[in-house]
Amino acid sequence: MTPTMPLVEESGQLEVTASVQPSARLEAMAAYSPLNHVVLTGAGSVGLNLGGRQYLRTQQGELGIGGYWSLGNSWLVNAAGGGGLASVDRKTCVWGCDQRKGQYSKLFGQAGIAWIGVFGSASLTYRLSRLQYTGVTNEGNAISDFGTYRHELALATRRYLGWSDTWFWQYTMGVSLSNLKAPGELDSAAQTDRWFSAGVPTPFLGIGIGWQPFLRSRR
């Protein structure tokens, strides 16, 4: 999931976003503040197979809870934690093709800061996730269950649609890095399999649309 922070600022506020990535992955996220300084989040994504030799089919879901605090009129900070589940079926073709499948569960914590202006906003979010992989296969050959941490950094910008205070475009970019060490010539086949299954650095880029009613008036 893309680790962007929701920009809710007061009790009763709701935010919904949907986006697409170049890998043909669709994401949706919702956030709601039932009480001042408390936010509940839920997100899901699916990766589509568009019929090419390479594909990334995913099904992911996560839930989180956190808090937010305003710093003056233009700055907002957010901290949250939660967990989720996912299944992945990926085929890559570089020197030949290989197909990897598996599932993972995750726990995560994240923190972010945002600047909110008259015509849009910008936010920076850092997330640390603990992932536990199970049932992973490489071309049908089983890989022992293993765990890893991922460090993710995301920059998101928003631009309101025309004169609307409730609809906006959102652009997101960032990178996801694992703590797994890249394999060398003397490393085992198991370590190589783990690296190519879950350790490769992954940049991400997305564009989407969002809806956030009950906003305070623009700054």
C-alpha positions as CSV (number, residue, x, y, z in Angstrom):
1,M,0.0,0.0,0.0
2,T,1.1,3.5,-0.7
3,P,1.9,5.1,2.8
4,T,0.4,8.5,2.4
5,M,-1.0,10.3,5.5
6,P,-4.7,11.4,5.5
7,L,-5.3,15.1,5.9
8,V,-8.2,15.1,8.3
9,E,-8.0,18.0,10.8
10,E,-11.1,17.8,13.0
11,S,-13.8,15.5,14.4
12,G,-16.4,14.3,11.9
13,Q,-14.1,14.8,8.9
14,L,-14.0,12.1,6.2
15,E,-11.6,11.5,3.3
16,V,-11.7,9.1,0.4
17,T,-9.0,8.7,-2.3
18,A,-8.6,6.3,-5.3
19,S,-5.4,6.1,-7.4
20,V,-3.7,4.0,-10.1
21,Q,0.0,3.1,-10.5
22,P,1.9,2.3,-13.7
23,S,2.0,-1.4,-12.7
24,A,-1.8,-1.4,-13.2
25,R,-2.4,-1.5,-9.5
26,L,-5.6,0.3,-8.2
27,E,-5.8,1.6,-4.7
28,A,-8.5,3.1,-2.5
29,M,-8.2,4.6,1.0
30,A,-10.7,6.0,3.5
31,A,-10.1,7.9,6.7
32,Y,-12.5,9.2,9.3
33,S,-12.1,11.1,12.5
34,P,-14.7,10.0,15.1
35,L,-13.1,12.3,17.8
36,N,-10.8,15.2,17.8
37,H,-7.2,14.1,17.2
38,V,-8.2,10.5,16.4
39,V,-8.3,9.0,12.9
40,L,-9.4,5.5,11.7
41,T,-8.1,4.3,8.3
42,G,-8.8,1.5,5.9
43,A,-7.2,0.8,2.5
44,G,-7.2,-1.9,-0.2
45,S,-5.6,-2.5,-3.5
46,V,-5.8,-4.9,-6.5
47,G,-3.2,-5.5,-9.2
48,L,-4.6,-6.2,-12.7
49,N,-3.2,-8.6,-15.3
50,L,-3.5,-6.7,-18.6
51,G,-2.4,-9.6,-20.7
52,G,1.3,-8.9,-21.2
53,R,4.2,-11.3,-20.5
54,Q,4.9,-9.5,-17.2
55,Y,2.3,-8.8,-14.6
56,L,1.8,-8.0,-10.9
57,R,-1.5,-9.3,-9.5
58,T,-2.0,-8.3,-5.9
59,Q,-4.8,-8.2,-3.3
60,Q,-4.1,-6.2,-0.2
61,G,-6.0,-4.8,2.7
62,E,-5.1,-2.9,5.9
63,L,-6.7,-1.1,8.8
64,G,-5.1,1.5,11.0
65,I,-5.7,3.9,13.9
66,G,-3.8,7.1,14.7
67,G,-3.8,10.7,15.8
68,Y,-3.3,14.1,14.2
69,W,-2.3,17.5,15.5
70,S,-2.4,20.9,13.8
71,L,0.6,23.2,14.1
72,G,-0.7,26.7,13.5
73,N,-2.9,27.4,10.4
74,S,-0.9,25.6,7.7
75,W,0.9,22.5,9.2
76,L,-0.5,19.1,10.2
77,V,1.3,16.1,11.7
78,N,0.0,12.6,11.9
79,A,1.1,9.3,13.5
80,A,-0.6,5.9,13.0
81,G,-0.2,2.2,13.3
82,G,-2.1,-0.9,12.0
83,G,-1.9,-4.2,10.2
84,G,-2.9,-5.9,7.0
85,L,-2.9,-9.0,4.8
86,A,-1.9,-9.5,1.1
87,S,-1.5,-12.1,-1.6
88,V,0.9,-11.6,-4.6
89,D,1.3,-13.3,-8.0
90,R,4.1,-11.7,-10.0
91,K,5.8,-12.6,-13.2
92,T,8.9,-10.7,-14.4
93,C,10.9,-11.2,-17.6
94,V,14.5,-9.9,-17.8
95,W,16.8,-12.8,-18.7
96,G,14.0,-15.3,-19.1
97,C,10.8,-15.2,-17.0
98,D,10.1,-16.3,-13.5
99,Q,6.9,-16.4,-11.5
100,R,6.6,-15.9,-7.8
101,K,3.6,-16.3,-5.6
102,G,2.9,-15.9,-1.9
103,Q,1.1,-14.2,1.0
104,Y,2.2,-12.0,3.8
105,S,0.8,-10.3,6.9
106,K,2.1,-7.0,8.2
107,L,2.3,-4.6,11.1
108,F,3.2,-1.0,10.5
109,G,3.8,2.3,12.1
110,Q,4.1,5.6,10.3
111,A,4.5,9.4,10.8
112,G,3.9,12.3,8.5
113,I,3.9,16.0,8.2
114,A,1.9,18.1,5.7
115,W,1.6,21.7,4.6
116,I,-1.9,22.7,3.6
117,G,-2.5,25.8,1.6
118,V,-5.2,27.7,-0.3
119,F,-5.0,25.7,-3.6
120,G,-3.5,22.4,-2.4
121,S,-1.1,20.6,-0.1
122,A,2.1,18.6,0.2
123,S,2.9,15.8,2.6
124,L,5.9,13.6,3.5
125,T,5.3,10.3,5.2
126,Y,7.7,7.6,6.6
127,R,6.4,4.1,7.3
128,L,8.2,1.1,8.9
129,S,6.5,-2.2,8.2
130,R,7.2,-5.7,9.6
131,L,6.2,-8.3,7.0
132,Q,5.9,-12.1,7.5
133,Y,5.9,-14.1,4.3
134,T,4.2,-17.5,4.0
135,G,3.5,-19.9,1.2
136,V,6.0,-18.3,-1.2
137,T,7.0,-20.2,-4.3
138,N,9.4,-19.5,-7.2
139,E,8.3,-21.3,-10.4
140,G,6.3,-23.7,-8.1
141,N,9.3,-24.4,-5.8
142,A,8.5,-23.6,-2.2
143,I,10.6,-21.0,-0.2
144,S,10.8,-21.3,3.6
145,D,8.7,-18.8,5.5
146,F,10.6,-15.6,6.4
147,G,10.2,-12.1,7.7
148,T,11.6,-8.7,6.7
149,Y,11.3,-5.0,7.5
150,R,10.5,-2.4,4.9
151,H,11.3,1.3,5.1
152,E,9.0,3.4,2.9
153,L,9.1,7.2,2.2
154,A,6.3,8.9,0.2
155,L,5.8,12.4,-1.0
156,A,2.3,13.4,-2.0
157,T,0.9,16.6,-3.4
158,R,-2.7,17.6,-3.9
159,R,-4.4,20.2,-6.1
160,Y,-8.0,21.2,-5.7
161,L,-10.2,20.8,-8.7
162,G,-11.1,24.2,-10.0
163,W,-13.1,26.1,-7.4
164,S,-14.0,22.9,-5.5
165,D,-13.0,22.7,-1.8
166,T,-14.0,19.0,-1.6
167,W,-12.5,17.3,-4.7
168,F,-8.8,17.2,-5.5
169,W,-6.1,15.5,-7.7
170,Q,-3.4,13.6,-5.7
171,Y,0.1,12.7,-7.0
172,T,2.3,10.4,-5.1
173,M,5.9,9.2,-5.5
174,G,8.4,7.4,-3.3
175,V,10.4,4.3,-2.6
176,S,10.2,1.1,-0.5
177,L,13.4,-0.5,0.8
178,S,13.9,-3.8,2.5
179,N,16.4,-4.7,5.2
180,L,17.3,-7.9,3.4
181,K,20.9,-7.9,2.1
182,A,21.5,-8.3,-1.6
183,P,22.9,-11.7,-2.3
184,G,26.6,-12.3,-3.2
185,E,28.4,-15.1,-4.9
186,L,28.9,-17.0,-1.6
187,D,25.3,-16.6,-0.3
188,S,22.9,-19.5,-0.3
189,A,20.1,-20.1,-2.8
190,A,17.6,-19.5,0.0
191,Q,18.9,-16.0,0.6
192,T,18.9,-15.3,-3.1
193,D,15.2,-16.4,-3.3
194,R,14.2,-14.3,-0.3
195,W,15.9,-11.2,-1.9
196,F,14.2,-11.6,-5.3
197,S,10.9,-12.4,-3.6
198,A,10.8,-9.5,-1.1
199,G,14.1,-7.6,-1.0
200,V,14.4,-5.7,-4.3
201,P,14.1,-1.8,-3.8
202,T,10.7,-0.7,-5.3
203,P,10.0,2.8,-6.4
204,F,6.3,3.8,-6.7
205,L,4.3,6.5,-8.5
206,G,0.6,7.1,-8.5
207,I,-2.1,9.5,-9.6
208,G,-5.6,9.7,-8.3
209,I,-8.6,11.7,-7.2
210,G,-9.9,12.4,-3.7
211,W,-13.0,13.6,-1.9
212,Q,-13.0,15.3,1.4
213,P,-16.3,17.0,2.5
214,F,-16.8,19.1,5.6
215,L,-13.6,20.9,5.1
216,R,-12.7,24.0,7.0
217,S,-12.7,27.0,4.7
218,R,-9.5,27.3,2.6
219,R,-6.6,29.0,4.2
